[in-house]
Amino acid sequence: MDVVTAPNQADPRAYPFAPADLVVEILDLVQQASHYKQIKKGLNEVLKSMNRGLAEFVVLAADTQPLEILLSAPLVAEDKAVPYVFVPSKAALGRACGVSRPVIACAVLRADMSQLRNQITALRTKIEQLLL
C-alpha cells in the first residue's frame, strides 16, 4: 500500500484521518524526532507519555486490526488535551519510527530545547485543526 493513500477498508472510527499531504509531513517529522530520541512507540508507551504530560501529539495507524485495541488512546488524548491523528499505514509509521516492525501508535514528545520545537508546534496546530 502506498503511504499517502487511504486504506481500502477505512474504518469510520479512525477519525480524524490525515489528508495525504499531511501524512507525508507527519511521517517526516516522526522520522526526524526518532533521530532525536523524541518519540515513544507502541500503545502502552503512548498512553504512559500522555498520562505523564510528555506527549505533544499522538499518531495512530488506521489499518490496525482490530481497531478496537487503539480506541482507548483518543479517549485519553482528549482527556489530557493532546491532539491525535490517524495515518493510513502501520508499516509506514514503523519505518518513520526507525524500526522494521509495524507500529500502531507513537507519541512525539515535548522537549523545550529541541531543534524540532518549531516544526512540532506547527504540526501540532495542523492536527488540532483536523479535530475541530
All heavy atoms as an XYZ file, in Angstrom:
1004
protein
N       0.842     -1.185      0.000
C       0.000      0.000      0.000
C       0.882      1.242      0.000
O       1.872      1.305      0.699
C      -0.893      0.005      1.246
C      -1.780      1.211      1.283
S      -2.564      1.597      2.858
C      -3.230      0.077      3.368
N       0.505      2.191     -0.790
C       1.232      3.448     -0.854
C       1.005      4.235      0.436
O      -0.070      4.177      1.022
C       0.737      4.251     -2.055
C       1.611      5.447     -2.347
O       2.722      5.518     -1.824
O       1.158      6.301     -3.102
N       2.024      4.955      0.868
C       1.971      5.669      2.140
C       0.864      6.713      2.175
O       0.202      6.888      3.180
C       3.331      6.361      2.420
C       3.244      7.244      3.633
C       4.416      5.325      2.589
N       0.630      7.388      1.054
C      -0.260      8.537      1.084
C      -1.690      8.223      0.641
O      -2.488      9.122      0.470
C       0.307      9.701      0.229
C       1.566     10.224      0.852
C       0.534      9.264     -1.189
N      -2.032      6.948      0.455
C      -3.404      6.633      0.076
C      -4.189      6.155      1.271
O      -3.629      5.630      2.229
C      -3.441      5.536     -1.010
O      -2.774      4.378     -0.506
C      -2.797      5.993     -2.291
N      -5.476      6.345      1.219
C      -6.342      5.893      2.306
C      -6.419      4.375      2.282
O      -6.280      3.756      1.240
C      -7.730      6.500      2.140
N      -6.645      3.750      3.438
C      -6.742      2.295      3.457
C      -7.982      1.826      2.701
O      -8.957      2.557      2.584
C      -6.841      1.967      4.945
C      -7.332      3.208      5.590
C      -6.814      4.340      4.752
N      -7.921      0.601      2.175
C      -9.047      0.055      1.431
C     -10.302      0.005      2.293
O     -11.384      0.345      1.854
C      -8.711     -1.353      0.919
C      -7.556     -1.328     -0.059
O      -7.297     -0.299     -0.659
N      -6.877     -2.432     -0.191
N     -10.146     -0.443      3.512
C     -11.267     -0.548      4.441
C     -11.146      0.565      5.483
O     -10.806      0.301      6.625
C     -11.262     -1.926      5.121
C     -11.343     -3.091      4.168
C     -12.663     -3.128      3.424
O     -13.701     -2.816      3.986
N     -12.624     -3.497      2.156
N     -11.375      1.792      5.086
C     -11.257      2.915      6.016
C     -12.343      2.796      7.076
O     -13.530      2.891      6.778
C     -11.370      4.238      5.280
N     -11.931      2.549      8.278
C     -12.861      2.408      9.382
C     -13.371      3.796      9.770
O     -12.578      4.704      9.986
C     -12.158      1.750     10.568
C     -13.119      1.222     11.602
O     -14.040      1.972     11.970
O     -12.947      0.073     12.034
N     -14.682      3.987      9.862
C     -15.200      5.323     10.211
C     -14.792      5.776     11.609
O     -14.850      6.961     11.914
C     -16.721      5.165     10.101
C     -16.972      3.703     10.138
C     -15.748      3.028      9.618
N     -14.355      4.848     12.446
C     -13.905      5.223     13.790
C     -12.515      5.828     13.769
O     -12.082      6.412     14.762
C     -13.934      4.010     14.716
C     -15.353      3.496     14.940
C     -15.345      2.209     15.688
N     -14.728      1.190     14.827
C     -14.537     -0.070     15.176
N     -14.886     -0.487     16.358
N     -13.981     -0.916     14.334
N     -11.780      5.682     12.668
C     -10.433      6.245     12.547
C     -10.561      7.723     12.184
O     -10.359      8.133     11.052
C      -9.627      5.489     11.511
N     -10.912      8.524     13.160
C     -11.129      9.952     12.951
C     -10.324     10.719     13.984
O     -10.314     10.316     15.147
C     -12.614     10.299     13.096
C     -12.877     11.785     13.028
C     -12.997     12.433     11.809
C     -12.955     12.545     14.186
C     -13.207     13.796     11.744
C     -13.160     13.915     14.133
C     -13.285     14.528     12.918
O     -13.470     15.874     12.848
N      -9.640     11.771     13.649
C      -9.510     12.395     12.339
C      -8.451     11.692     11.492
O      -7.394     11.323     11.993
C      -9.077     13.812     12.668
C      -8.275     13.664     13.916
C      -8.944     12.543     14.681
N      -8.751     11.507     10.230
C      -7.840     10.854      9.294
C      -7.061     11.937      8.562
O      -7.655     12.867      8.020
C      -8.650     10.000      8.309
C      -7.803      9.016      7.567
C      -7.461      7.814      8.157
C      -7.349      9.301      6.304
C      -6.675      6.898      7.482
C      -6.564      8.397      5.617
C      -6.224      7.191      6.210
N      -5.751     11.838      8.566
C      -4.904     12.870      7.957
C      -5.004     12.839      6.437
O      -4.959     11.769      5.841
C      -3.457     12.670      8.373
N      -5.142     14.002      5.789
C      -5.085     14.044      4.329
C      -3.675     13.667      3.849
O      -2.710     13.715      4.614
C      -5.430     15.490      3.986
C      -5.352     16.250      5.247
C      -5.398     15.296      6.389
N      -3.565     13.296      2.575
C      -2.320     12.745      2.022
C      -1.108     13.654      2.241
O      -0.032     13.181      2.611
C      -2.499     12.455      0.543
N      -1.260     14.962      2.012
C      -0.112     15.855      2.176
C       0.333     15.945      3.626
O       1.516     16.034      3.926
C      -0.422     17.245      1.617
C      -1.645     17.877      2.264
O      -2.520     17.135      2.738
O      -1.722     19.126      2.282
N      -0.625     15.885      4.546
C      -0.298     15.950      5.969
C       0.341     14.644      6.440
O       1.202     14.671      7.327
C      -1.549     16.273      6.791
C      -1.328     16.612      8.260
C      -0.395     17.815      8.407
C      -2.650     16.906      8.941
N      -0.054     13.515      5.848
C       0.550     12.223      6.207
C       2.057     12.265      5.964
O       2.855     11.859      6.812
C      -0.091     11.056      5.420
C       0.710      9.777      5.597
C      -1.520     10.836      5.861
N       2.451     12.788      4.808
C       3.872     12.876      4.475
C       4.593     13.758      5.492
O       5.679     13.417      5.975
C       4.063     13.416      3.038
C       5.531     13.672      2.730
C       3.463     12.451      2.033
N       3.995     14.885      5.832
C       4.601     15.808      6.797
C       4.720     15.172      8.183
O       5.748     15.304      8.855
C       3.751     17.081      6.861
C       4.422     18.233      7.545
C       3.591     19.516      7.479
O       2.717     19.622      6.600
O       3.828     20.391      8.321
N       3.672     14.454      8.599
C       3.674     13.796      9.912
C       4.771     12.734      9.967
O       5.569     12.698     10.915
C       2.298     13.164     10.210
C       1.258     14.249     10.471
C       2.384     12.208     11.399
C      -0.175     13.737     10.472
N       4.813     11.856      8.959
C       5.803     10.776      8.967
C       7.223     11.318      8.889
O       8.138     10.777      9.515
C       5.525      9.794      7.830
C       4.209      9.012      7.946
C       4.011      8.105      6.741
C       4.144      8.213      9.234
N       7.415     12.425      8.155
C       8.736     13.046      8.080
C       9.168     13.579      9.445
O      10.305     13.367      9.879
C       8.729     14.167      7.038
C      10.097     14.799      6.862
O      11.073     14.042      6.710
O      10.189     16.044      6.878
N       8.256     14.238     10.144
C       8.587     14.780     11.465
C       8.810     13.654     12.474
O       9.705     13.745     13.315
C       7.497     15.732     11.962
C       7.829     16.412     13.294
C       9.048     17.326     13.138
C       6.656     17.213     13.804
N       8.021     12.581     12.395
C       8.223     11.435     13.286
C       9.613     10.851     13.063
O      10.321     10.509     14.017
C       7.119     10.363     13.078
C       7.493      9.046     13.742
C       5.789     10.874     13.618
N      10.035     10.761     11.792
C      11.359     10.230     11.489
C      12.447     11.130     12.072
O      13.410     10.642     12.672
C      11.532     10.095      9.983
C      12.809      9.383      9.583
C      12.847      9.078      8.098
O      12.124      9.686      7.309
N      13.674      8.135      7.713
N      12.293     12.435     11.922
C      13.278     13.360     12.493
C      13.298     13.261     14.013
O      14.360     13.258     14.632
C      12.960     14.795     12.076
C      13.199     15.080     10.619
C      12.799     16.503     10.276
O      13.110     17.431     11.014
N      12.115     16.685      9.157
N      12.117     13.185     14.620
C      12.029     13.099     16.079
C      12.645     11.799     16.594
O      13.220     11.780     17.685
C      10.572     13.214     16.521
N      12.539     10.726     15.809
C      13.141      9.464     16.251
C      14.665      9.576     16.302
O      15.300      8.960     17.165
C      12.712      8.304     15.351
O      13.349      8.353     14.102
N      15.249     10.377     15.416
C      16.696     10.584     15.460
C      17.108     11.357     16.712
O      18.209     11.172     17.218
C      17.179     11.326     14.215
C      17.027     10.541     12.949
N      17.520      9.264     12.785
C      16.417     10.847     11.786
C      17.233      8.824     11.579
N      16.542      9.768     10.948
N      16.227     12.213     17.201
C      16.496     12.998     18.413
C      15.999     12.295     19.672
O      15.981     12.883     20.752
C      15.830     14.378     18.318
C      16.534     15.326     17.376
C      16.058     15.525     16.087
C      17.667     16.018     17.785
C      16.697     16.394     15.219
C      18.311     16.897     16.918
C      17.824     17.075     15.646
O      18.461     17.941     14.782
N      15.535     11.054     19.541
C      15.002     10.277     20.677
C      13.834     11.010     21.336
O      13.730     11.070     22.547
C      16.098      9.996     21.715
C      17.339      9.331     21.161
C      17.125      7.849     20.993
C      18.413      7.119     20.676
N      18.672      6.947     19.260
N      12.956     11.590     20.494
C      11.820     12.355     20.979
C      10.497     11.667     20.681
O       9.482     12.340     20.530
C      11.803     13.736     20.329
C      12.381     14.813     21.200
C      12.188     16.165     20.551
O      13.028     16.612     19.785
N      11.097     16.822     20.863
N      10.504     10.331     20.565
C       9.252      9.617     20.328
C       9.144      8.430     21.274
O      10.142      7.943     21.803
C       9.107      9.113     18.871
C      10.214      8.136     18.516
C       9.029     10.246     17.891
C       9.968      7.400     17.214
N       7.910      8.019     21.482
C       7.603      6.768     22.181
C       6.788      5.937     21.213
O       5.839      6.424     20.598
C       6.808      7.015     23.465
C       7.611      7.686     24.559
C       8.674      6.760     25.099
C       9.425      7.421     26.252
N      10.505      6.599     26.740
N       7.150      4.660     21.073
C       6.485      3.760     20.138
C       5.664      2.738     20.909
O       6.100      2.258     21.945
C       7.524      3.012     19.292
C       8.458      3.898     18.509
C       9.541      3.122     17.804
C      10.588      2.545     18.709
N      11.566      3.469     19.219
N       4.509      2.412     20.363
C       3.660      1.400     20.977
C       2.575      2.025     21.826
O       2.768      3.088     22.425
N       1.444      1.349     21.876
C       0.281      1.907     22.564
C       0.532      2.140     24.051
O       0.170      3.189     24.585
C      -0.933      0.998     22.362
C      -2.242      1.502     22.933
C      -2.626      2.847     22.329
C      -3.353      0.493     22.715
N       1.148      1.173     24.733
C       1.378      1.336     26.178
C       2.276      2.527     26.475
O       1.994      3.309     27.392
C       1.981      0.059     26.774
C       0.978     -1.064     26.847
O      -0.226     -0.821     26.838
N       1.468     -2.290     26.912
N       3.358      2.680     25.711
C       4.263      3.815     25.914
C       3.566      5.138     25.606
O       3.784      6.144     26.285
C       5.510      3.667     25.036
C       6.411      2.519     25.430
C       7.117      2.754     26.745
O       7.480      3.907     27.036
O       7.293      1.782     27.494
N       2.723      5.143     24.567
C       1.986      6.355     24.204
C       1.034      6.755     25.328
O       0.971      7.923     25.720
C       1.224      6.138     22.871
C       0.220      7.245     22.622
C       2.205      6.046     21.719
N       0.308      5.784     25.866
C      -0.620      6.078     26.958
C       0.129      6.609     28.177
O      -0.314      7.571     28.816
C      -1.435      4.836     27.318
C      -2.421      4.359     26.255
C      -3.035      3.025     26.653
C      -3.499      5.391     25.990
N       1.275      6.011     28.497
C       2.067      6.484     29.636
C       2.561      7.908     29.415
O       2.496      8.738     30.327
C       3.266      5.564     29.881
C       2.906      4.271     30.576
C       4.147      3.544     31.053
C       4.606      2.562     30.014
N       5.732      1.721     30.450
N       3.039      8.205     28.196
C       3.566      9.547     27.934
C       2.455     10.595     27.995
O       2.690     11.713     28.444
C       4.308      9.603     26.604
O       3.438      9.378     25.529
N       1.232     10.227     27.553
C       0.117     11.176     27.660
C      -0.251     11.404     29.123
O      -0.463     12.540     29.543
C      -1.106     10.669     26.895
C      -1.002     10.851     25.399
S      -2.559     10.578     24.537
C      -2.754      8.826     24.658
N      -0.317     10.346     29.904
C      -0.675     10.474     31.315
C       0.361     11.265     32.100
O       0.021     11.945     33.064
C      -0.883      9.095     31.947
C      -2.211      8.482     31.553
O      -3.207      9.185     31.431
N      -2.217      7.182     31.330
N       1.608     11.195     31.680
C       2.683     11.941     32.345
C       2.830     13.358     31.817
O       3.684     14.116     32.287
C       4.006     11.195     32.188
C       4.013      9.869     32.920
C       5.267      9.082     32.651
N       5.211      7.808     33.348
C       5.953      6.751     33.044
N       6.820      6.811     32.045
N       5.840      5.645     33.727
N       2.054     13.720     30.794
C       2.105     15.075     30.250
C       3.308     15.332     29.369
O       3.723     16.482     29.212
N       3.870     14.289     28.767
C       5.066     14.447     27.939
C       4.763     14.535     26.453
O       5.611     14.971     25.676
C       6.021     13.257     28.176
C       6.497     13.048     29.606
C       7.309     11.763     29.702
C       7.315     14.242     30.064
N       3.591     14.106     26.014
C       3.282     13.998     24.589
C       2.822     15.328     24.012
O       1.950     15.989     24.567
C       2.203     12.947     24.368
N       3.429     15.723     22.877
C       2.975     16.900     22.125
C       1.773     16.519     21.271
O       0.793     17.227     21.229
C       4.084     17.425     21.218
C       5.078     18.330     21.891
C       4.524     19.703     22.193
O       3.500     20.121     21.616
O       5.126     20.380     23.030
N       1.887     15.410     20.529
C       0.769     14.875     19.760
C       0.991     13.389     19.542
O       2.084     12.867     19.731
C       0.558     15.619     18.436
C       1.692     15.538     17.460
C       1.799     14.472     16.564
C       2.650     16.536     17.404
C       2.837     14.408     15.662
C       3.691     16.477     16.499
C       3.787     15.402     15.628
N      -0.090     12.707     19.162
C      -0.078     11.255     19.015
C      -0.467     10.903     17.581
O      -1.370     11.504     17.006
C      -1.053     10.609     20.025
C      -1.203      9.125     19.777
C      -0.584     10.874     21.438
N       0.231      9.911     17.013
C      -0.062      9.413     15.674
C      -0.485      7.954     15.800
O       0.214      7.156     16.426
C       1.184      9.524     14.763
C       0.846      9.070     13.349
C       1.728     10.937     14.761
N      -1.651      7.631     15.236
C      -2.213      6.280     15.315
C      -2.356      5.705     13.909
O      -2.609      6.442     12.960
C      -3.579      6.326     16.004
C      -3.620      6.994     17.378
C      -5.050      7.262     17.804
C      -2.922      6.142     18.397
N      -2.242      4.391     13.777
C      -2.360      3.732     12.476
C      -3.794      3.276     12.255
O      -4.361      2.553     13.068
C      -1.407      2.546     12.397
N      -4.386      3.693     11.130
C      -5.783      3.373     10.836
C      -5.975      1.937     10.369
O      -7.086      1.421     10.408
C      -6.339      4.335      9.791
N      -4.893      1.271      9.918
C      -5.046     -0.103      9.441
C      -4.785     -1.149     10.526
O      -4.548     -2.312     10.234
C      -4.155     -0.356      8.220
C      -2.668     -0.240      8.515
O      -2.308      0.297      9.575
O      -1.874     -0.688      7.675
N      -4.845     -0.733     11.780
C      -4.688     -1.654     12.899
C      -5.875     -2.610     12.923
O      -7.013     -2.191     12.761
C      -4.630     -0.862     14.221
O      -3.569      0.076     14.146
C      -4.434     -1.779     15.400
N      -5.573     -3.891     13.096
C      -6.637     -4.906     13.155
C      -6.589     -5.630     14.477
O      -5.561     -6.171     14.815
C      -6.470     -5.917     12.005
C      -6.705     -5.348     10.637
C      -8.130     -4.878     10.436
O      -9.059     -5.469     10.969
N      -8.304     -3.801      9.689
N      -7.617     -5.675     15.270
C      -8.823     -4.868     15.159
C      -8.559     -3.456     15.685
O      -7.717     -3.268     16.551
C      -9.813     -5.607     16.053
C      -8.961     -6.241     17.099
C      -7.671     -6.617     16.390
N      -9.281     -2.497     15.154
C      -9.075     -1.094     15.530
C      -9.404     -0.838     17.001
O      -8.891      0.086     17.598
C      -9.919     -0.177     14.628
C      -9.610      1.312     14.738
C      -8.207      1.607     14.218
C     -10.623      2.135     13.999
N     -10.238     -1.700     17.590
C     -10.654     -1.511     18.983
C      -9.478     -1.427     19.947
O      -9.576     -0.761     20.977
C     -11.590     -2.646     19.431
C     -12.973     -2.561     18.849
C     -13.053     -3.082     17.418
O     -12.093     -3.743     16.936
O     -14.073     -2.811     16.767
N      -8.369     -2.105     19.636
C      -7.238     -2.077     20.569
C      -6.628     -0.683     20.685
O      -5.976     -0.376     21.673
C      -6.157     -3.117     20.209
C      -5.557     -2.858     18.835
C      -6.695     -4.518     20.323
C      -4.441     -3.812     18.446
N      -6.882      0.170     19.675
C      -6.346      1.535     19.695
C      -7.309      2.566     20.270
O      -6.909      3.673     20.563
C      -6.051      1.975     18.254
C      -4.674      1.799     17.692
C      -4.612      2.437     16.327
C      -3.620      2.346     18.578
N      -8.573      2.224     20.376
C      -9.583      3.254     20.641
C      -9.563      3.813     22.063
O     -10.312      4.741     22.358
C     -10.970      2.738     20.263
C     -11.147      2.492     18.759
C     -12.556      2.016     18.459
C     -10.813      3.721     17.944
N      -8.703      3.291     22.936
C      -8.549      3.920     24.250
C      -7.662      5.164     24.143
O      -7.795      6.095     24.937
C      -7.947      2.926     25.246
O      -6.661      2.528     24.822
N      -6.764      5.185     23.155
C      -5.837      6.321     23.011
C      -6.549      7.648     22.745
O      -6.218      8.653     23.392
C      -4.801      6.030     21.934
N      -7.539      7.709     21.806
C      -8.225      9.001     21.624
C      -8.956      9.481     22.881
O      -9.006     10.684     23.133
C      -9.216      8.710     20.497
C      -8.609      7.584     19.742
C      -7.894      6.752     20.771
N      -9.467      8.562     23.678
C     -10.153      8.963     24.913
C      -9.176      9.617     25.887
O      -9.471     10.674     26.455
C     -10.820      7.751     25.568
C     -11.909      7.073     24.750
C     -12.373      5.793     25.441
C     -13.063      8.016     24.515
N      -8.024      9.002     26.071
C      -7.007      9.567     26.961
C      -6.490     10.886     26.389
O      -6.299     11.860     27.117
C      -5.854      8.564     27.188
C      -4.730      9.199     27.988
C      -6.363      7.313     27.877
N      -6.288     10.922     25.062
C      -5.778     12.136     24.418
C      -6.730     13.313     24.629
O      -6.297     14.418     24.941
C      -5.554     11.890     22.930
N      -8.030     13.070     24.463
C      -8.995     14.150     24.675
C      -9.038     14.568     26.136
O      -9.173     15.749     26.447
C     -10.371     13.720     24.182
C     -10.437     13.671     22.665
C     -11.748     13.131     22.135
O     -12.681     12.907     22.930
O     -11.826     12.922     20.907
N      -8.910     13.602     27.039
C      -8.908     13.901     28.467
C      -7.701     14.749     28.849
O      -7.804     15.653     29.677
C      -8.922     12.594     29.261
C      -9.090     12.821     30.744
O      -9.958     13.646     31.123
O      -8.360     12.183     31.538
N      -6.556     14.487     28.231
C      -5.310     15.189     28.556
C      -5.018     16.349     27.606
O      -3.941     16.941     27.671
C      -4.131     14.206     28.508
C      -4.265     13.017     29.432
C      -4.191     13.436     30.873
C      -4.281     12.207     31.773
N      -4.261     12.564     33.179
N      -5.943     16.663     26.693
C      -5.796     17.758     25.722
C      -4.564     17.573     24.838
O      -3.804     18.509     24.587
C      -5.757     19.107     26.431
N      -4.368     16.348     24.353
C      -3.275     16.036     23.438
C      -3.892     15.772     22.062
O      -4.753     14.905     21.933
C      -2.491     14.781     23.900
C      -1.421     14.403     22.885
C      -1.879     15.010     25.266
N      -3.491     16.524     21.028
C      -4.053     16.259     19.697
C      -3.579     14.908     19.168
O      -2.462     14.477     19.447
C      -3.534     17.407     18.841
C      -2.459     18.052     19.614
C      -2.582     17.655     21.030
N      -4.435     14.257     18.386
C      -4.098     12.960     17.807
C      -4.613     12.904     16.379
O      -5.517     13.648     16.010
C      -4.688     11.815     18.637
C      -6.190     11.818     18.713
C      -6.947     11.050     17.839
C      -6.867     12.597     19.649
C      -8.334     11.064     17.891
C      -8.242     12.613     19.713
C      -8.974     11.840     18.836
O     -10.347     11.857     18.884
N      -4.009     12.017     15.583
C      -4.380     11.898     14.177
C      -4.120     10.463     13.731
O      -3.234      9.790     14.258
C      -3.603     12.919     13.316
C      -2.125     12.608     13.273
C      -4.177     13.021     11.921
N      -4.911     10.001     12.765
C      -4.725      8.675     12.185
C      -4.007      8.809     10.852
O      -4.332      9.687     10.052
C      -6.070      7.985     11.961
C      -6.676      7.419     13.208
C      -7.499      8.196     14.016
C      -6.433      6.104     13.582
C      -8.061      7.673     15.173
C      -6.997      5.577     14.735
C      -7.803      6.361     15.533
N      -3.037      7.916     10.613
C      -2.368      7.801      9.324
C      -2.741      6.444      8.730
O      -3.130      5.544      9.460
C      -0.832      7.966      9.448
C      -0.484      9.372      9.908
C      -0.233      6.933     10.377
N      -2.627      6.274      7.410
C      -3.140      5.052      6.792
C      -2.408      3.764      7.153
O      -3.033      2.726      7.263
C      -2.998      5.309      5.287
C      -2.588      6.702      5.125
C      -2.187      7.254      6.435
N      -1.091      3.811      7.356
C      -0.327      2.571      7.396
C       0.525      2.409      8.649
O       1.338      3.286      8.963
C       0.580      2.511      6.161
O       1.493      1.471      6.255
N       0.363      1.276      9.333
C       1.215      0.979     10.486
C       2.626      0.625     10.042
O       3.587      0.872     10.767
C       0.609     -0.119     11.348
C       0.391     -1.449     10.665
C      -0.371     -2.408     11.552
C      -0.688     -3.689     10.776
N      -1.586     -4.557     11.511
N       2.775      0.068      8.830
C       4.109     -0.247      8.312
C       4.893      1.036      8.046
O       6.081      1.139      8.399
C       3.995     -1.077      7.040
N       4.248      2.027      7.437
C       4.902      3.312      7.172
C       5.240      4.024      8.479
O       6.303      4.640      8.602
C       4.013      4.191      6.302
N       4.346      3.927      9.470
C       4.605      4.543     10.771
C       5.801      3.864     11.436
O       6.641      4.541     12.036
C       3.361      4.472     11.655
C       3.417      5.190     12.999
C       3.768      6.664     12.824
C       2.087      5.057     13.737
N       5.895      2.554     11.310
C       7.041      1.830     11.863
C       8.352      2.260     11.219
O       9.349      2.476     11.899
N       8.335      2.400      9.878
C       9.541      2.855      9.179
C       9.929      4.268      9.633
O      11.099      4.558      9.832
C       9.335      2.836      7.671
C       9.435      1.454      7.064
C       9.537      1.510      5.544
N       8.431      2.212      4.899
C       7.268      1.638      4.568
N       7.052      0.376      4.834
N       6.327      2.355      3.981
N       8.933      5.133      9.789
C       9.213      6.508     10.231
C       9.782      6.515     11.646
O      10.610      7.366     11.978
C       7.951      7.350     10.165
N       9.364      5.550     12.470
C       9.879      5.453     13.837
C      11.261      4.828     13.889
O      11.867      4.744     14.954
C       8.923      4.640     14.710
S       7.374      5.471     15.072
N      11.740      4.353     12.761
C      13.086      3.803     12.708
C      13.186      2.353     13.116
O      14.255      1.904     13.528
N      12.088      1.589     13.026
C      12.115      0.169     13.348
C      11.583     -0.620     12.155
O      10.885     -0.070     11.301
C      11.295     -0.161     14.624
C      11.927      0.479     15.848
C       9.857      0.282     14.484
N      11.900     -1.902     12.107
C      11.475     -2.723     10.976
C      10.101     -3.349     11.197
O       9.568     -3.994     10.315
C      12.508     -3.820     10.719
O      12.655     -4.612     11.874
N       9.520     -3.158     12.358
C       8.214     -3.720     12.689
C       7.118     -2.667     12.481
O       7.389     -1.473     12.579
C       8.174     -4.149     14.163
C       9.256     -5.106     14.578
C       8.897     -6.537     14.357
N       7.614     -6.829     14.976
C       6.787     -7.760     14.536
N       7.096     -8.476     13.498
N       5.642     -7.984     15.141
N       5.883     -3.107     12.231
C       4.785     -2.135     12.170
C       4.547     -1.508     13.548
O       4.686     -2.194     14.561
C       3.574     -2.969     11.748
C       4.088     -4.303     11.380
C       5.457     -4.458     11.930
N       4.219     -0.241     13.572
C       3.943      0.472     14.821
C       2.525      1.016     14.732
O       2.191      1.726     13.780
C       4.965      1.613     15.046
C       4.576      2.484     16.217
C       6.364      1.046     15.245
N       1.674      0.688     15.721
C       0.279      1.126     15.657
C       0.057      2.484     16.307
O      -0.946      3.128     16.060
C      -0.686      0.081     16.260
C      -0.428     -0.145     17.741
C      -0.608     -1.218     15.482
C      -1.492     -0.971     18.443
N       1.001      2.917     17.150
C       0.841      4.217     17.811
C       2.215      4.774     18.161
O       3.110      4.021     18.540
C       0.001      4.068     19.079
N       2.359      6.085     18.040
C       3.576      6.722     18.527
C       3.228      8.126     19.019
O       2.263      8.728     18.566
C       4.684      6.732     17.482
S       4.637      8.084     16.326
N       4.001      8.581     19.959
C       3.825      9.919     20.515
C       5.099     10.711     20.276
O       6.199     10.202     20.501
C       3.533      9.843     22.012
N       4.948     11.937     19.800
C       6.084     12.850     19.686
C       6.139     13.619     20.994
O       5.136     14.206     21.420
C       5.937     13.793     18.476
C       7.062     14.815     18.447
C       5.899     12.986     17.188
N       7.302     13.575     21.635
C       7.432     14.107     22.993
C       7.820     15.579     23.009
O       8.458     16.081     22.094
C       8.473     13.292     23.769
C       8.215     11.801     23.851
C       9.332     11.124     24.636
C       6.875     11.510     24.480
N       7.440     16.225     24.092
C       7.746     17.635     24.334
C       9.208     17.744     24.775
O       9.652     17.002     25.636
C       6.820     18.121     25.447
C       6.988     19.550     25.851
C       5.888     19.961     26.828
N       4.614     20.029     26.121
C       3.529     19.326     26.440
N       3.546     18.508     27.459
N       2.424     19.460     25.749
N       9.931     18.656     24.171
C      11.301     18.959     24.581
C      11.546     20.428     24.255
O      11.623     20.803     23.088
C      12.307     18.067     23.871
N      11.680     21.242     25.284
C      11.752     22.686     25.090
C      13.007     23.138     24.347
O      12.976     24.102     23.603
C      11.667     23.396     26.441
C      10.312     23.190     27.087
O       9.337     22.985     26.349
O      10.235     23.226     28.333
N      14.118     22.426     24.533
C      15.375     22.840     23.911
C      15.646     22.125     22.586
O      16.729     22.220     22.045
C      16.540     22.590     24.882
C      16.398     23.317     26.213
S      16.096     25.085     26.068
C      17.663     25.626     25.457
N      14.665     21.429     22.063
C      14.859     20.655     20.845
C      14.950     21.551     19.614
O      14.308     22.597     19.538
C      13.698     19.679     20.659
O      13.736     19.088     19.388
N      15.729     21.106     18.624
C      15.810     21.819     17.352
C      14.529     21.665     16.552
O      14.274     22.431     15.630
C      16.994     21.306     16.546
C      18.329     21.578     17.196
C      19.478     20.967     16.415
O      19.279     20.258     15.449
N      20.692     21.245     16.858
N      13.715     20.679     16.894
C      12.462     20.424     16.179
C      11.265     21.157     16.781
O      10.150     20.990     16.300
C      12.158     18.920     16.184
C      13.163     18.004     15.508
C      12.778     16.558     15.731
C      13.254     18.317     14.034
N      11.483     21.941     17.824
C      10.374     22.545     18.562
C       9.404     23.326     17.666
O       8.193     23.167     17.768
C      10.894     23.443     19.673
C       9.775     23.916     20.611
C      10.280     24.851     21.669
N      10.643     26.100     20.995
C      11.644     26.876     21.385
N      12.365     26.583     22.420
N      11.926     27.980     20.721
N       9.933     24.152     16.753
C       9.068     24.957     15.888
C       8.262     24.086     14.937
O       7.082     24.332     14.711
C       9.895     25.980     15.108
C      10.508     27.031     16.019
O      10.019     27.259     17.130
N      11.578     27.642     15.572
N       8.906     23.050     14.358
C       8.212     22.143     13.452
C       7.111     21.369     14.191
O       6.020     21.188     13.668
C       9.197     21.148     12.836
C      10.156     21.765     11.842
C      11.203     20.750     11.428
O      12.225     20.611     12.078
N      10.935     20.033     10.357
N       7.437     20.926     15.399
C       6.461     20.169     16.190
C       5.269     21.051     16.530
O       4.116     20.626     16.413
C       7.122     19.596     17.463
C       8.101     18.480     17.089
C       6.072     19.088     18.446
C       8.970     17.995     18.235
N       5.515     22.286     16.912
C       4.435     23.206     17.247
C       3.548     23.481     16.036
O       2.325     23.493     16.140
C       5.012     24.526     17.799
O       5.864     24.229     18.905
C       3.903     25.454     18.255
N       4.161     23.679     14.864
C       3.394     23.941     13.647
C       2.534     22.737     13.266
O       1.357     22.884     12.910
C       4.337     24.290     12.501
N       3.100     21.550     13.368
C       2.347     20.340     13.021
C       1.251     20.068     14.032
O       0.161     19.639     13.671
C       3.295     19.142     12.911
C       2.724     17.889     12.276
C       2.130     18.187     10.902
C       3.787     16.818     12.161
N       1.524     20.348     15.296
C       0.500     20.172     16.339
C      -0.708     21.063     16.029
O      -1.855     20.630     16.156
C       1.085     20.519     17.703
C       0.075     20.408     18.825
C       0.653     20.884     20.158
N      -0.419     21.035     21.114
C      -0.515     20.339     22.239
N       0.374     19.441     22.533
N      -1.519     20.532     23.059
N      -0.465     22.283     15.576
C      -1.554     23.198     15.225
C      -2.375     22.650     14.073
O      -3.609     22.710     14.098
C      -0.978     24.577     14.860
O      -0.176     25.043     15.959
C      -2.076     25.581     14.582
N      -1.703     22.080     13.055
C      -2.419     21.499     11.912
C      -3.281     20.314     12.346
O      -4.411     20.147     11.882
C      -1.447     21.051     10.825
C      -0.778     22.187     10.102
C       0.164     21.664      9.044
C       0.909     22.809      8.369
N       1.866     22.318      7.375
N      -2.753     19.497     13.255
C      -3.504     18.336     13.743
C      -4.704     18.798     14.570
O      -5.803     18.242     14.464
C      -2.597     17.392     14.547
C      -1.564     16.742     13.607
C      -3.398     16.324     15.266
C      -0.456     15.992     14.317
N      -4.520     19.844     15.364
C      -5.637     20.391     16.146
C      -6.741     20.910     15.221
O      -7.920     20.799     15.546
C      -5.149     21.516     17.060
C      -4.366     21.018     18.262
C      -3.723     22.132     19.059
O      -3.572     23.261     18.540
O      -3.347     21.873     20.212
N      -6.365     21.466     14.055
C      -7.372     21.952     13.116
C      -8.250     20.810     12.586
O      -9.419     20.994     12.297
C      -6.705     22.673     11.938
C      -5.992     23.945     12.320
C      -6.916     24.964     12.962
O      -8.004     25.215     12.479
N      -6.483     25.528     14.078
N      -7.654     19.606     12.427
C      -8.422     18.455     11.977
C      -9.471     18.034     13.000
O     -10.517     17.506     12.641
C      -7.496     17.257     11.712
C      -6.550     17.359     10.541
C      -5.626     16.143     10.513
C      -7.315     17.460      9.225
N      -9.183     18.258     14.267
C     -10.093     17.834     15.338
C     -11.288     18.758     15.505
O     -12.249     18.394     16.155
C      -9.330     17.738     16.674
C      -8.383     16.542     16.790
C      -7.430     16.735     17.952
C      -9.169     15.269     16.954
N     -11.213     19.958     14.909
C     -12.312     20.916     15.060
C     -13.493     20.561     14.186
O     -13.400     19.974     13.175
C     -11.838     22.335     14.738
C     -10.746     22.867     15.657
C     -10.333     24.261     15.216
C     -11.215     22.891     17.097
